[in-house]
């Protein structure tokens, strides 16, 4: 009798575990891209999942499609074949033709996506889609062999993954079950109770630090930098490996004094493995136009090799590993 009871209990536990796993896999959220073969978002070859929504507003943001938490209509004018299907399909009359091509009235458009349904040329597409954790993991698992051979894995980025903690936790949990290395790429701008449950499921944190000046942070990033620093220290206190990632933007974050301040903080935190200097580039400029937005840094050029090397030396002089990915 005892053996039979034991078998029944074992079966019951297995069913409960399966139900819990199904519940996790069914969690939903909104992403705007899943990039395979990424090589700058953590070690090895990775799949990077880009979440929609960000609590900050960096002046130099190169992923404007990540800012809003909702799907958005993006227009790629070079793809348009002038068929007029989008005009006919728009229920609000927000799209019209003009001598310069298709024009979208962004004040009227509600991002319903009806215009994209017959746009086979992909001149109009939705940036952002609702997914389940299971759907994302199916994509991630396609490259298991590359993770194994390169020491890669899955990176959650954005936007800000911490704005969608249920989907973030589900993906980290499913990746852990599949023995896939996990990176959490975050600004750290969230309540600690959101961050803490994710840490046991995270192998590496890529932590964005732009400036430690409270005034500059409020003006060019948004929010209080003290919250970001406090969460960084708490993460490091848990002995979670961290790489600090600093965007080098001329006129905003590229001053030597800014790098000195960040490096001095980093060297007090044993969990910080390295500082990555991310060179500003203009590749995000076209994305603003696709979304009907104005690019705030038109004309700004990338920092020189010499300036990047000087900043890297500031970091290295404090005994820290420094890299310049990409």
C-alpha positions as CSV (number, residue, x, y, z in Angstrom):
1,X,0.0,0.0,0.0
2,X,2.8,2.4,0.9
3,X,4.4,1.8,-2.5
4,X,1.2,2.5,-4.3
5,X,0.7,5.7,-2.3
6,X,4.2,6.7,-3.2
7,X,3.6,6.2,-6.9
8,X,0.4,8.2,-6.7
9,X,2.1,11.1,-5.0
10,X,5.0,11.0,-7.5
11,X,2.5,11.1,-10.4
12,X,0.7,14.0,-8.7
13,X,3.9,16.0,-8.3
14,X,4.8,15.4,-11.9
15,X,1.5,16.7,-13.0
16,X,1.8,19.7,-10.8
17,X,5.2,20.5,-12.2
18,X,3.9,20.1,-15.7
19,X,1.1,22.5,-15.0
20,X,3.5,25.0,-13.5
21,X,5.8,24.7,-16.5
22,X,2.8,25.3,-18.9
23,X,1.8,28.3,-16.9
24,X,5.3,29.8,-17.2
25,X,5.5,29.0,-21.0
26,X,2.1,30.7,-21.5
27,X,3.2,34.1,-20.1
28,X,2.8,36.9,-22.6
29,X,4.6,40.1,-23.4
30,X,5.5,42.4,-26.3
31,X,8.8,42.3,-28.1
32,X,10.0,44.1,-31.2
33,X,12.8,41.8,-32.4
34,X,14.4,38.5,-31.8
35,X,17.9,38.7,-33.2
36,X,19.8,35.5,-33.9
37,X,23.6,35.3,-34.1
38,X,24.2,38.3,-32.0
39,X,27.8,38.7,-31.0
40,X,27.9,41.9,-29.0
41,X,25.3,41.2,-26.3
42,X,27.3,38.9,-24.0
43,X,29.7,36.0,-24.5
44,X,29.7,33.8,-27.6
45,X,27.0,33.6,-30.2
46,X,23.6,34.6,-28.7
47,X,20.0,35.2,-29.5
48,X,18.9,38.6,-28.2
49,X,15.3,39.2,-27.4
50,X,14.3,42.9,-27.6
51,X,11.5,44.0,-25.3
52,X,9.1,46.9,-26.0
53,X,9.0,49.7,-23.5
54,X,11.5,51.8,-21.6
55,X,11.2,53.9,-18.5
56,X,14.1,56.2,-19.5
57,X,14.5,58.6,-22.4
58,X,18.1,58.8,-23.4
59,X,18.7,61.7,-25.9
60,X,20.9,59.4,-28.0
61,X,18.6,56.3,-28.0
62,X,19.3,54.2,-31.1
63,X,16.3,52.0,-30.6
64,X,13.3,54.4,-30.7
65,X,11.0,51.5,-31.5
66,X,11.7,50.3,-28.0
67,X,10.5,53.3,-26.1
68,X,6.7,52.7,-26.3
69,X,5.4,49.6,-24.6
70,X,2.8,49.1,-27.4
71,X,3.2,48.0,-31.0
72,X,3.8,50.9,-33.4
73,X,3.4,51.4,-37.2
74,X,6.7,51.7,-39.0
75,X,7.0,53.0,-42.5
76,X,9.8,52.0,-44.9
77,X,9.2,54.3,-47.9
78,X,11.9,52.7,-50.1
79,X,9.8,49.5,-50.1
80,X,6.5,51.1,-51.3
81,X,5.2,50.0,-54.7
82,X,2.3,52.5,-54.7
83,X,-0.5,49.9,-54.8
84,X,-2.7,51.9,-52.5
85,X,-3.8,48.9,-50.4
86,X,-2.9,50.7,-47.2
87,X,-5.1,53.7,-48.0
88,X,-8.0,51.4,-48.7
89,X,-7.5,49.3,-45.6
90,X,-7.1,52.1,-43.0
91,X,-10.3,52.3,-41.0
92,X,-9.5,55.8,-39.7
93,X,-8.5,57.5,-43.0
94,X,-5.1,58.2,-41.5
95,X,-3.2,57.3,-44.7
96,X,-3.2,59.2,-48.0
97,X,-1.1,59.4,-51.1
98,X,0.8,62.5,-52.1
99,X,3.4,63.4,-54.7
100,X,6.0,62.3,-52.2
101,X,4.4,58.9,-51.7
102,X,2.2,57.5,-48.9
103,X,1.7,59.9,-46.0
104,X,0.6,58.8,-42.5
105,X,-1.3,61.2,-40.2
106,X,0.3,60.1,-36.9
107,X,-2.2,62.2,-34.9
108,X,-5.0,60.1,-36.3
109,X,-3.3,56.7,-36.6
110,X,-4.0,54.4,-33.7
111,X,-1.4,51.7,-34.6
112,X,-4.1,49.1,-35.3
113,X,-2.0,47.5,-38.0
114,X,-4.9,47.1,-40.5
115,X,-2.8,48.8,-43.2
116,X,-0.1,46.2,-42.9
117,X,-2.3,43.3,-43.6
118,X,-2.1,43.7,-47.4
119,X,1.2,45.5,-47.6
120,X,3.1,42.6,-49.2
121,X,6.1,44.9,-50.0
122,X,6.5,45.5,-46.3
123,X,6.5,49.2,-46.7
124,X,4.3,49.3,-43.6
125,X,5.0,46.9,-40.8
126,X,4.2,46.7,-37.1
127,X,7.1,47.2,-34.8
128,X,6.3,45.1,-31.8
129,X,4.1,42.0,-31.4
130,X,2.6,40.0,-28.6
131,X,4.4,36.7,-27.9
132,X,4.3,33.9,-25.4
133,X,7.4,32.7,-23.6
134,X,7.1,29.4,-25.3
135,X,7.1,31.1,-28.8
136,X,10.2,33.0,-27.9
137,X,12.0,30.0,-26.5
138,X,11.2,28.0,-29.7
139,X,13.1,30.6,-31.6
140,X,16.0,30.7,-29.1
141,X,16.4,26.9,-29.1
142,X,17.0,26.8,-32.8
143,X,20.6,27.8,-32.2
144,X,21.5,25.5,-29.3
145,X,24.4,24.0,-31.1
146,X,26.0,27.4,-31.6
147,X,25.6,28.3,-27.9
148,X,27.3,25.1,-26.9
149,X,30.2,25.6,-29.3
150,X,30.7,29.3,-28.5
151,X,29.8,29.7,-24.9
152,X,26.8,31.8,-26.0
153,X,23.2,31.8,-25.0
154,X,20.2,34.1,-24.7
155,X,20.2,37.9,-23.9
156,X,17.1,39.8,-22.8
157,X,17.4,43.5,-23.9
158,X,15.2,46.3,-25.1
159,X,13.9,48.7,-24.3
160,X,13.9,47.5,-20.7
161,X,13.1,43.8,-19.8
162,X,12.3,44.9,-16.2
163,X,9.2,46.6,-17.5
164,X,7.8,43.2,-18.4
165,X,9.0,41.2,-15.3
166,X,6.6,38.2,-15.8
167,X,7.8,37.5,-19.4
168,X,11.4,38.2,-18.3
169,X,11.2,35.7,-15.4
170,X,9.5,33.1,-17.6
171,X,12.2,33.3,-20.3
172,X,15.1,33.2,-17.8
173,X,13.4,30.2,-16.1
174,X,12.8,28.3,-19.4
175,X,16.4,29.0,-20.5
176,X,17.7,27.7,-17.1
177,X,15.7,24.5,-17.6
178,X,17.3,24.1,-21.1
179,X,20.8,24.8,-19.8
180,X,21.1,28.0,-21.8
181,X,23.4,30.8,-20.6
182,X,21.4,33.9,-19.7
183,X,22.2,37.6,-19.9
184,X,20.0,40.4,-18.6
185,X,20.8,43.7,-20.4
186,X,19.2,46.4,-18.2
187,X,19.4,50.0,-17.1
188,X,18.6,48.9,-13.6
189,X,15.9,51.5,-13.4
190,X,13.2,49.5,-11.5
191,X,12.1,48.7,-8.0
192,X,14.4,46.2,-6.2
193,X,11.5,43.8,-5.7
194,X,11.3,43.5,-9.5
195,X,15.0,42.8,-9.9
196,X,15.6,40.4,-7.0
197,X,13.6,37.4,-8.1
198,X,15.4,37.4,-11.5
199,X,18.9,37.2,-10.2
200,X,19.0,33.5,-9.3
201,X,18.0,32.8,-13.0
202,X,20.6,35.2,-14.5
203,X,24.2,34.2,-15.3
204,X,25.4,37.6,-16.3
205,X,24.1,41.2,-16.0
206,X,24.9,43.7,-18.7
207,X,24.3,46.9,-16.7
208,X,24.0,50.3,-18.5
209,X,25.6,53.3,-16.9
210,X,25.6,56.6,-18.8
211,X,26.6,59.2,-16.2
212,X,26.8,59.4,-12.5
213,X,25.9,63.1,-12.5
214,X,22.4,63.5,-11.0
215,X,21.7,66.7,-13.0
216,X,23.0,65.3,-16.4
217,X,21.2,62.0,-15.8
218,X,17.9,63.8,-15.2
219,X,18.4,66.0,-18.3
220,X,19.6,63.5,-20.9
221,X,18.5,60.1,-19.5
222,X,15.6,60.7,-17.2
223,X,15.1,59.4,-13.7
224,X,17.3,59.4,-10.7
225,X,20.8,57.9,-11.1
226,X,20.8,57.1,-7.4
227,X,18.3,54.4,-7.9
228,X,20.4,52.8,-10.7
229,X,23.6,52.9,-8.5
230,X,21.8,51.5,-5.5
231,X,20.4,48.5,-7.6
232,X,23.9,48.0,-9.1
233,X,25.4,47.7,-5.6
234,X,22.7,45.3,-4.5
235,X,23.2,43.1,-7.5
236,X,27.0,43.0,-6.9
237,X,26.4,42.1,-3.3
238,X,24.7,38.9,-4.5
239,X,27.9,38.1,-6.4
240,X,26.2,38.1,-9.7
241,X,28.7,38.7,-12.6
242,X,28.3,42.2,-14.1
243,X,29.6,44.0,-17.1
244,X,29.1,47.7,-17.0
245,X,28.1,49.1,-20.4
246,X,28.8,52.8,-21.1
247,X,27.6,54.5,-24.3
248,X,30.2,57.0,-25.5
249,X,28.2,59.9,-26.9
250,X,30.1,63.1,-27.9
251,X,29.0,66.0,-25.8
252,X,27.0,63.9,-23.4
253,X,29.0,61.0,-21.9
254,X,32.4,61.2,-23.5
255,X,34.1,63.5,-21.0
256,X,37.2,62.0,-19.3
257,X,35.8,63.1,-15.9
258,X,32.6,61.0,-16.5
259,X,34.7,58.0,-17.3
260,X,36.9,58.5,-14.2
261,X,33.8,58.6,-12.0
262,X,32.3,55.5,-13.5
263,X,35.6,53.6,-13.3
264,X,36.1,54.6,-9.7
265,X,32.7,53.2,-8.8
266,X,33.3,50.0,-10.8
267,X,36.6,49.2,-9.0
268,X,34.8,49.1,-5.7
269,X,32.4,46.4,-6.9
270,X,34.2,43.0,-7.1
271,X,31.4,41.5,-9.2
272,X,32.1,43.9,-12.0
273,X,34.0,41.8,-14.5
274,X,34.6,44.5,-17.1
275,X,33.6,47.9,-18.5
276,X,32.3,47.9,-22.1
277,X,32.6,51.2,-24.0
278,X,29.8,51.4,-26.6
279,X,30.7,53.9,-29.3
280,X,27.9,56.1,-30.5
281,X,26.8,55.6,-34.1
282,X,24.2,57.1,-36.4
283,X,22.6,53.8,-37.4
284,X,19.5,54.5,-35.4
285,X,18.7,57.8,-37.2
286,X,16.6,56.2,-39.9
287,X,14.5,54.5,-37.4
288,X,13.1,57.8,-36.1
289,X,11.9,58.7,-39.5
290,X,10.3,55.3,-39.9
291,X,8.2,56.0,-36.8
292,X,7.4,59.6,-37.8
293,X,9.7,60.9,-35.1
294,X,12.4,63.6,-35.3
295,X,16.0,62.5,-34.6
296,X,17.4,64.7,-31.8
297,X,21.1,64.3,-32.6
298,X,21.1,64.9,-36.4
299,X,24.7,65.6,-37.5
300,X,26.4,64.1,-34.5
301,X,29.4,62.0,-35.5
302,X,30.9,59.0,-33.9
303,X,33.8,59.5,-31.4
304,X,37.3,59.0,-32.9
305,X,39.4,55.9,-32.3
306,X,41.9,58.1,-30.4
307,X,39.2,59.4,-28.0
308,X,37.9,55.9,-27.4
309,X,41.4,54.6,-26.7
310,X,41.9,57.5,-24.2
311,X,38.7,56.6,-22.3
312,X,39.7,52.9,-22.3
313,X,43.0,53.8,-20.8
314,X,41.2,55.6,-17.9
315,X,39.3,52.3,-17.2
316,X,42.4,50.1,-17.6
317,X,44.5,52.3,-15.3
318,X,42.2,51.4,-12.4
319,X,42.8,47.7,-12.9
320,X,39.6,47.0,-14.8
321,X,39.2,45.0,-18.0
322,X,37.9,47.2,-20.7
323,X,36.5,46.3,-24.1
324,X,34.9,48.2,-27.1
325,X,32.4,45.7,-28.6
326,X,31.2,46.5,-32.1
